[in-house]
């Protein structure tokens, strides 16, 4: 679809959504008692809250939804977010996360256009040839996952972010102990019928004093090869994935206004005789591959009581991924026998200040980062160091009349250096780069519950170590990728739509991105720029009776523009899709829901409709804090399909059973 056609389609979609919401408002006004009061705010029963109070396109997945989705990987947790698609799913290897057409592309599992953060540590973003996303962390470790789409909310996380940011927060001991002195825990067992998957997750939280807490989690996940909708076994989709998390927190000072938090997690994967090409599209040969992913962070926080100007955090983080490969055979291929390792050490200091100035309230987040990335030299992955220093500031300005303005900026410098002789470079060659980037968003909230917002954001992706591998490296090691994104949208929140105890939330976001000075992947030499645009819709409705509806939709397209003046369809965009969940909670005992995921045909990928059922039953044992039985049936009708951008068929019908108990 050409860009101008897509623009008309987006405008039509937005107009239709606006008319639908307007009709709902009219109905709600008819139910108003005349004085504008529709009752106290009632928290919804929905699986997911729509973030209608911000101009940032953000989706937050909380602990309850993480457990409800029974996901086998972090990627599967976020594939229901509009604009997010997976390059393969169901396995940690050969999978990748794509947001708004950027990130994983089927050749490389990741790049810096999508940032992944775990407890402040930066993970992934390495263009390792055909190995996948390198995100091997188990979803059982997390209490919250947030996805920021686009650039406007990314400046405190990194540069060059065009697709978005995935922010992972691990569970805390207080999630189990609820702040009370003593020992608490939770044990979860899961079994998935398709692929004979078995999962055990054990979490212990201990709070010996009011100011000290510890947490230990161990999760073991084992899966065989799954079968598709036609009953065919999909090769090389089995894996074993042991993970653990150790975490501690100590609070001290006046009124416990200071704290130290330590977090350490590790996940390993040991595969035998599997294709080197984890996307299983090119027969390079087979390897034994061992992967070890480690993240460690130490955070100091200081938030003095009664001082709104100081809310300081200093986070020292370390992310290390080691990939050991040995060819199965005797060709001596450098590619198949390459060991990879990349380590990122980062110090982030950030302060949040609340103050009044120039007739407005300010929420100012400002800070700096020192980043040191080191990569082992290997075939198809040039080694070296990438040292960066960054300053950032985001000021949320509330004028008190419904209007808010948020300017943001990031300045980043770089010293990037080759560590060994390559085809084109010599050891020690280095380049210095710097970029100033920033954006601004505005939001106006009406008393009726409507809000409109818009933003413009510019970012630059500084050169990466992979660019040492090309004959034109001297040019591309001094040229940043540049992109500007425009966003425009509206949201609506209403309590008391059809009755006094229901809630409606909706958000529509139109976006357009222009990328130039393109240096990513294998086709950069012929590309002049990339234009992408889309519309994302999120909505939720909940009723006091326990009934709820969740909806999300995405429609997007893109276009390559080549240096010779020709254009072509940008093939990395997600498919146009609609997700709909209808459910009901029966008191605090039973939650039943039906979910449908529908996508349109896109190029050679046929569209499909997949249906899932989920049920959660709370068991009253009388001696446990909580016990829950979860039953999920995914792909109920055993649909045979291959998702767009994937290189293998999706799983057929999969019955998932979970039993969790807390003490």
C-alpha positions, 0 to 999 in steps of 0.5 A: 500500500502506498503512503498516500493511500495509507494516510487516507485510510488512517484518517478514515479510521481515526474519524470513525473512532472519533464518531463512535466515541462521540456517540458513546458520550452522548449516551452517557450524557443522557444518563447524567443526573444533571449536576455532572456527577456520575459517582465515585471512580470504579476500578475496572475489571479489565485485563489491561488498563489503557493509558489515557492520561498521557500523550506517550503511546505506552502499554503496561502489562501487570503481574496479573496479566503476565500470569494470565497469558501463560506465555512461554517467552518475554516476546509472547507477553507483548505480542498483543500490544498494537504495533508489536509483532514477533519474528517467530514465537514459542521459543527463545531462540530464533525469535525477535521483537519488531515494533512499528516495523523496526527491530527484528527483521528475520536476518538479525534478531534485534537492533538499537531501534528497539531498546530492551531494559531489565531492572535498568540494564540494557539488553540485546540490540546486537545484530548477530547474524541469524541467531535471534533476539538474544532475549532468553529471560523467563517471563516468570521473573517479572512483575511488570512489563511496559512497552513504549512505542515510538521515539517520544518516550524514549530519551531517558532510555537511549538514542536511536530508538525508533520502534520503541522501548520494552521495560522489564521490572523483576518481582520484589520480595514485598510482592509476596510479604506485603511489607510484613515481617516473615517468610512468604512464597509462591509455587507455580506448576504449569503444563502445556499439552502441545509440545509437552511443556513443563514449567516449575517456578518457585519464589521465596520472599523473606523480610527479617526486619521492616527495612530488609527484604530478600527474594529468590526465584528459580524457574525451570521450563522444558519444551519439546517440538510443538505441532502446527495446526495440521499436526506436523511437528515443527523441528527445532522448537524444543528447549530447556530454559533454567532461570534464577533471580536473586534480589535484596533491598535495604532501607535506611536513613530518616524515615527510611528515605534511602535504600539500596536494591540489588538484583541479579538474574541468569538464564541459560540455554543449551541446544544440541545439533540445531541449525546455525540459522535459528530462523531456519531459512538458510541451510548453513549447517548445524551447531551445538549452541550454549547461551548464558544471559546474566543481568546485575544491577545495584540501585541507590535511591534517596527520597527525603520526606517533605523535599519535592526537589529530590527523588534521586536514583543511581543505578549501576547495571551490567548485562552479559551474554555469552554464546558458545557455538561448535559446529556439528561436523568438520568443515571448520566454518568460522561462522558456525564455530564463532563464539559471541560475547557482549557486555554492557556496563552502565551507570545511570543517575537520575533525579525527579523534581516537583516544583512550581515555576512560571505559573505551572507545575513541573515534573522534571526528570534529569540525569546522565549515563555512562555506557561501556559496551564491549563485544568479542570479535567473531565471524560476522560480528566485529569486536570492539568497544563502544563508550558513550556519555549521555545527558537527558532531561524530560520536563512534564509541565502542567499549566493547571487548565487541562493543558500540559507540555512535555519537552525532552532532550538527550545529548550523547557522545561516543568513542567507538573503537575496533579491537582486532584486524578485520577485512577492512579495519585495523585494530585500534581504529576509532571514531568519535561521534555526538548527537543532540536529539529531542522532542516535545509533546502536548496534551489538552484534557477537556472536562468531558473526559476527552483529551487530544495530544500530539508530539514531534520527536527526533532521534539519532542512532549513533554508529554500531560495531557492526559497521566496521564489517563493511568496505564503506566503514569510514563513511558509516562510522561517522554517520548517524541514522536519523529519524523524526516521528510525528504523533497525533491522537485522542483519548477518552475516559468516562465513569458512568457510561451506561450505569453508575458503575461502568468505565470506558477508556479509549485511545487512538494514536496516529503516527508517521516516521521518516528515517534517513541516512540509513545504515542498518542491515545488509541492504543499507547501501541502496536505501536513501530513506524509509517512510512508515506510518500507522494508527494504533487503537486501544480501548477497554470497557468494564461493568460493575457486574464483572463484565469487561471488553478489551480491544486493540488494533493496528494498521500500518504501512511503509515504503523504501526509497532507494538512492536511484529514485525508485520506491518499494513496499517496506516489507518489515511492517507488522500485519494489520490486526485486531485483538478483542477480548470479552470476559466476566469476573464472578466475584473474586472466584472465577474469571472467564474470557474469550480472545480473538486475534484477527489479521489481514492478508499482507503480501504473501502472508494470508490473513487468519483468525485465532481464538483463545479461551482463558479461565482462572479459578481462585481456590479457597483452601483456608490455610494458603494466602491464595491458590489459583487454577488457570486453564488456557486453550490457545488456537481453539480451532487448531488453525494452520497459519504462519504469522507475518514476518515469521519463518515457521508455522505457529503452534496448533491447539495448545491446552495450558494448565497452571496451578499456583499457591502462595503461603 
